[in-house]
Amino acid sequence: MSRYRSIESRITARIARKKCAVFVRDDFKDLSNDYDQVGRALRNLTKKGCLIRLGYGVYAKAKTSPINGIIVPVAPLPVLAKEALARLGIKTAPSRLEQDYNAGKTTQVPTGRLIGVKGRVSRKLGYQGAYISYERAA
């Protein structure tokens, strides 16, 4: 890599190479010694519409919606949240509502915004007013 390329262009290139949809801030710490510089680059990419901020230090790939032209993530929120929790080292499990639906006890389809987690989670993940809730899983 050329030493004259900006940190923002190097982050954009790394995002384009990766198959995963969720990124944490630590994925880019080898590109710069300055923590704040990486944060500024991620904030600029969020303003440009390349990324969507899901939570503190958690970002997702973004695309323009063909329906209304707004910036949306490349995957649904429950999928992104489970991937983000896995990247943060938090184990997930099906929620009680998902278990009941899969067992045939109810016909009500769960929305997916309730995620069963093993352990304690204090992260708030979501975007545009839609956030994930957590349930203690056994």
N, C-alpha and C positions, 0 to 999 in steps of 0.2 A: 504494500500500500504506500502511496505517496504521502509524504509528511505534510504536504500542502493542502490535502483534502480536509474539509471542515469536519468537525465531530458530527454535525447533523447529517451530512452526506454519508458518512461511514455508518451511522445508526440506520439510516434509510436502506442502505445496501444490505446490512445484516438482517433487517426485518424482511426484505424481499427474498432473501435466501432461505429463511426458516419456514418450515411447514406449519409450525404451531401458530395458534391465533393469539395466545396470551404471552405477554412479556412482563418481567419484573425489572426494576431499575438495576438490579445487580447483574443482569445479563450484559450490560454495557459498561461496567466499571473498568474493564481492561482497556477501553478506548481512550480514557482520560484519567488523570490522577485527581482531577477536581470534581468532587461530588456535585457541586452546584452547576458546573458546566454541563454535565450530563442531564441534570434536571431542566436547565434552560433549553437544551436541544429537544428533549422530549416534550416540553411545553410548546415549543414552536411547531413541532410535528403535529401536535394535537390541534393547534390553531389552523394549520394548513389542511387538516382533514385526513392525514395519513394514519393517525391513531385516535383511539377513544380512551379516556381515562376512566377505569372502572373503580379505582380506589387508590389509597395511598401507596404509591410505588407500583401500581398494577395497571398495565395498559393492554389494549386489544387492537388488532388490525381493524381498519375501517375501510368502507367503500361507500360510494354514492348510491342511494336507493334509486332504482329505475322508475319507481312509481311517483315519488314526490320530490326527488332530488336532494333530500337531506342526507347527512352523513350518518351511517348506521354501522354497527359491527358486522363482521363477516359471518358470525354464527349467533344463534339465539343466546340470550342471557344465561339460562341455566347451564348450557354447555360451557360457556366461557367461565362461569363461576366455578364449576367443578374442575375445570382445567387450571384455573388460578389457584384454587385451594390445593390441588395436587402439587403445583409448582412451589407453593409455600410450605409444603410438608404436612398438610392437614389431611387426614384420611376421611373420606366421605362414604356414606352408605345410603341406601334408599330410605326415604322418610316413611313414617307410619302410613301416610296417605297413599304413597306409591305401593307399599306392601299390600295394603287392603285392596287396591285396584288390581294388582297383579294376581292376588289370590282369588279374585272374583267376589269379594265381600261387598263391593260397591261398584256402581256403574259411573260414578262421578270421576271424570278424568282430572288428575292433579295438574296444576299449572306448571310445576317444576320450579317455582320460586321458593319453595321450602326444601332445604337440603339437610339431610341427616349427617351430622358430623360426629366423629369420635374425638372427644376432647373439647377444650375451650377455644372459642373463636371470638375475637373482638374486632374483626375486620368488617367494614361496611362496603359491600361490593354492589355496583349497579351503575346505571346511567339514565339521564333524562327522567328522573323521578321514580324509576322502577328499580327496586332494591331486593336483594336476596335475604331471606330469613333463614335462621338456623334452628335445627331441632336436635336434641341430644339423641344419638343412636346407640343402641346397645351392642 
